[in-house]
Amino acid sequence: MTFKMKKIALASSVALSALFLQACNDAKAPEQSTSVEQPAAVSQAVDTTAKAQAMKTLDVNVIYLDRRMLPPGAELTVVLEDVSKADAPAEVIATESMEPAGAPPYAVALKYDANKLAEKHRYNVRATIKMKDQLIMTSTEALDPFAADVKQPVEVKLTRVTPAHNSAEKAAEQKANASFTNTYWKLMTLDGKEAQLGAGDKELFVQFNDDGLKGFSGCNSFMGTYQAKEGKLTLGPVAATQKMVVTPIDLFSI
């Protein structure tokens, strides 16, 4: 009888020990789960720090030589873009808008992600001033802010845009600063909006030379004959190349 009681006590002791060990293992399980999740949090913190370090600032001064003040509510926009692809619109890297106050220059801090820049790519910084979506001023020259010969802060010069609805009388009052023939005529605006560059970031233009006309429509080059007499322009036969290029604008398609 004593022997049986000892066996029962021993079996009970073994069972209690097993339950105790299982309870200890269950209590430690959350700690193991926490230790597995910790590297993900550290990785996220490192990634956030790397992104913050990649953010750079491009200091831009926007100027214009027109003495007239801007109307209240005018909006200045500065854009940094990648213009490397000839068969696609420029890729916007960063943009910043503000309401300019007082007289120029207007200082703009353009923040951009340096990770979006690529070696051997071409970049351009441009600026516009609009009033209720109506273009008032625009930059007209290509300017690579990362070129070695460009001074910092980058200076962007704006040119006032003549509204499309100006009367012929007002246009006639303006004295021409160039002759009609043998002059490079560049497209500045189209339907009151800033004209975009064509394929290969080339300007749309036309030249009326002594021996004929030539130009670039945004996709194709063209040439032909013309006659200018007593303020009237008459075009003769015009031939153009037949390139198939995807561009934001092509005058032959308008």
PALUMZA-429955 format. One record per residue (C-alpha): x, y, z; residue number from 1; residue in three letters. Coordinates in steps of 0.2 Angstrom, whole numbers, plus 5000, padded with zeros to 4 digits. Example, Ala and Ser with C-alpha at 12.3 -4.5 7.8 and 13.67 -1.06 7.14 Angstrom:
BEGIN
east/north/up/k/r
5062/4978/5039/1/Ala $
5068/4995/5036/2/Ser $
END
This chain:
BEGIN
east/north/up/k/r
5000/5000/5000/1/Met $
5014/5012/5004/2/Thr $
5023/5007/4987/3/Phe $
5007/5012/4977/4/Lys $
5005/5028/4986/5/Met $
5023/5033/4982/6/Lys $
5020/5029/4964/7/Lys $
5005/5040/4963/8/Ile $
5014/5054/4972/9/Ala $
5029/5053/4959/10/Leu $
5017/5053/4944/11/Ala $
5008/5068/4951/12/Ser $
5025/5077/4954/13/Ser $
5030/5073/4936/14/Val $
5013/5080/4929/15/Ala $
5014/5096/4939/16/Leu $
5032/5099/4933/17/Ser $
5027/5097/4915/18/Ala $
5013/5109/4917/19/Leu $
5024/5121/4925/20/Phe $
5037/5120/4911/21/Leu $
5023/5123/4898/22/Gln $
5017/5138/4907/23/Ala $
5034/5145/4908/24/Cys $
5036/5143/4889/25/Asn $
5020/5151/4885/26/Asp $
5025/5166/4896/27/Ala $
5041/5168/4886/28/Lys $
5032/5167/4869/29/Ala $
5027/5186/4868/30/Pro $
5045/5191/4872/31/Glu $
5052/5181/4857/32/Gln $
5038/5188/4845/33/Ser $
5044/5206/4851/34/Thr $
5062/5202/4847/35/Ser $
5057/5197/4829/36/Val $
5048/5213/4825/37/Glu $
5062/5225/4831/38/Gln $
5073/5224/4816/39/Pro $
5058/5230/4805/40/Ala $
5056/5245/4816/41/Ala $
5074/5249/4815/42/Val $
5074/5247/4796/43/Ser $
5060/5259/4794/44/Gln $
5069/5272/4804/45/Ala $
5084/5270/4794/46/Val $
5074/5272/4778/47/Asp $
5066/5288/4784/48/Thr $
5083/5295/4789/49/Thr $
5090/5291/4771/50/Ala $
5075/5300/4763/51/Lys $
5077/5315/4774/52/Ala $
5096/5316/4769/53/Gln $
5091/5314/4751/54/Ala $
5081/5330/4751/55/Met $
5090/5345/4745/56/Lys $
5086/5363/4742/57/Thr $
5089/5373/4726/58/Leu $
5089/5392/4730/59/Asp $
5081/5402/4715/60/Val $
5080/5421/4713/61/Asn $
5066/5426/4701/62/Val $
5068/5443/4692/63/Ile $
5060/5453/4678/64/Tyr $
5064/5470/4671/65/Leu $
5047/5476/4668/66/Asp $
5044/5490/4680/67/Arg $
5025/5487/4682/68/Arg $
5020/5479/4698/69/Met $
5011/5462/4699/70/Leu $
4992/5462/4702/71/Pro $
4986/5456/4719/72/Pro $
4983/5437/4719/73/Gly $
4996/5434/4706/74/Ala $
5005/5417/4708/75/Glu $
5023/5413/4705/76/Leu $
5028/5395/4701/77/Thr $
5045/5388/4700/78/Val $
5048/5370/4692/79/Val $
5063/5359/4692/80/Leu $
5061/5346/4677/81/Glu $
5071/5333/4668/82/Asp $
5072/5337/4650/83/Val $
5083/5322/4644/84/Ser $
5069/5313/4635/85/Lys $
5066/5320/4617/86/Ala $
5051/5309/4614/87/Asp $
5042/5313/4630/88/Ala $
5036/5328/4640/89/Pro $
5048/5335/4653/90/Ala $
5047/5325/4670/91/Glu $
5043/5337/4684/92/Val $
5056/5334/4699/93/Ile $
5050/5347/4710/94/Ala $
5038/5362/4710/95/Thr $
5035/5377/4722/96/Glu $
5022/5391/4721/97/Ser $
5020/5407/4731/98/Met $
5011/5424/4730/99/Glu $
5025/5436/4727/100/Pro $
5025/5452/4737/101/Ala $
5033/5468/4733/102/Gly $
5046/5470/4719/103/Ala $
5058/5457/4713/104/Pro $
5069/5448/4715/105/Pro $
5058/5434/4723/106/Tyr $
5068/5421/4733/107/Ala $
5061/5403/4731/108/Val $
5068/5388/4741/109/Ala $
5064/5373/4729/110/Leu $
5065/5357/4739/111/Lys $
5069/5341/4728/112/Tyr $
5073/5323/4730/113/Asp $
5091/5320/4725/114/Ala $
5087/5302/4722/115/Asn $
5077/5307/4707/116/Lys $
5092/5315/4698/117/Leu $
5102/5304/4686/118/Ala $
5120/5306/4680/119/Glu $
5121/5313/4662/120/Lys $
5103/5318/4662/121/His $
5098/5336/4657/122/Arg $
5088/5347/4669/123/Tyr $
5080/5364/4668/124/Asn $
5072/5376/4680/125/Val $
5059/5388/4674/126/Arg $
5046/5400/4681/127/Ala $
5029/5407/4677/128/Thr $
5018/5420/4685/129/Ile $
4999/5418/4682/130/Lys $
4984/5427/4687/131/Met $
4968/5416/4688/132/Lys $
4976/5403/4676/133/Asp $
4981/5417/4664/134/Gln $
4999/5418/4660/135/Leu $
5007/5435/4664/136/Ile $
5026/5431/4663/137/Met $
5037/5416/4659/138/Thr $
5055/5412/4658/139/Ser $
5060/5409/4640/140/Thr $
5078/5402/4641/141/Glu $
5084/5385/4646/142/Ala $
5093/5385/4662/143/Leu $
5102/5369/4670/144/Asp $
5104/5374/4688/145/Pro $
5117/5360/4690/146/Phe $
5129/5366/4676/147/Ala $
5146/5370/4682/148/Ala $
5145/5388/4676/149/Asp $
5129/5392/4684/150/Val $
5130/5404/4699/151/Lys $
5121/5401/4715/152/Gln $
5107/5405/4719/153/Pro $
5101/5402/4702/154/Val $
5093/5417/4694/155/Glu $
5078/5415/4682/156/Val $
5073/5430/4672/157/Lys $
5054/5432/4667/158/Leu $
5047/5440/4651/159/Thr $
5030/5448/4651/160/Arg $
5018/5439/4640/161/Val $
5006/5450/4628/162/Thr $
4988/5444/4631/163/Pro $
4980/5436/4616/164/Ala $
4965/5447/4616/165/His $
4975/5464/4614/166/Asn $
4968/5474/4601/167/Ser $
4976/5477/4584/168/Ala $
4977/5496/4588/169/Glu $
4988/5493/4603/170/Lys $
4999/5481/4594/171/Ala $
5002/5493/4580/172/Ala $
5007/5506/4593/173/Glu $
5021/5495/4599/174/Gln $
5037/5499/4589/175/Lys $
5045/5484/4581/176/Ala $
5062/5480/4587/177/Asn $
5067/5468/4573/178/Ala $
5064/5467/4554/179/Ser $
5051/5454/4547/180/Phe $
5064/5446/4536/181/Thr $
5080/5437/4542/182/Asn $
5073/5436/4560/183/Thr $
5071/5421/4571/184/Tyr $
5053/5421/4576/185/Trp $
5050/5410/4591/186/Lys $
5033/5404/4597/187/Leu $
5030/5411/4615/188/Met $
5012/5408/4618/189/Thr $
4998/5399/4610/190/Leu $
4980/5403/4614/191/Asp $
4986/5414/4628/192/Gly $
4996/5400/4637/193/Lys $
5014/5397/4637/194/Glu $
5020/5387/4622/195/Ala $
5029/5371/4626/196/Gln $
5045/5365/4618/197/Leu $
5044/5352/4604/198/Gly $
5054/5336/4601/199/Ala $
5072/5336/4607/200/Gly $
5067/5352/4618/201/Asp $
5068/5362/4603/202/Lys $
5059/5379/4601/203/Glu $
5045/5381/4588/204/Leu $
5051/5394/4576/205/Phe $
5049/5401/4559/206/Val $
5062/5412/4548/207/Gln $
5057/5422/4533/208/Phe $
5073/5424/4524/209/Asn $
5077/5432/4507/210/Asp $
5077/5415/4499/211/Asp $
5062/5407/4507/212/Gly $
5055/5402/4524/213/Leu $
5060/5388/4536/214/Lys $
5055/5383/4553/215/Gly $
5051/5369/4566/216/Phe $
5033/5364/4570/217/Ser $
5037/5355/4586/218/Gly $
5039/5338/4577/219/Cys $
5044/5341/4559/220/Asn $
5055/5354/4551/221/Ser $
5047/5363/4536/222/Phe $
5053/5375/4522/223/Met $
5044/5384/4507/224/Gly $
5041/5400/4499/225/Thr $
5032/5416/4504/226/Tyr $
5028/5434/4498/227/Gln $
5026/5449/4509/228/Ala $
5019/5464/4501/229/Lys $
5010/5480/4508/230/Glu $
5008/5472/4525/231/Gly $
5001/5456/4518/232/Lys $
5009/5438/4520/233/Leu $
5006/5425/4507/234/Thr $
5013/5408/4509/235/Leu $
5018/5397/4494/236/Gly $
5021/5379/4493/237/Pro $
5028/5372/4510/238/Val $
5036/5355/4512/239/Ala $
5039/5346/4528/240/Ala $
5048/5331/4535/241/Thr $
5037/5316/4540/242/Gln $
5043/5311/4557/243/Lys $
5032/5302/4569/244/Met $
5036/5309/4586/245/Val $
5026/5310/4601/246/Val $
5027/5328/4607/247/Thr $
5016/5340/4618/248/Pro $
5014/5351/4603/249/Ile $
5014/5351/4584/250/Asp $
5008/5366/4574/251/Leu $
5004/5355/4559/252/Phe $
4991/5345/4570/253/Ser $
4982/5361/4576/254/Ile $
END
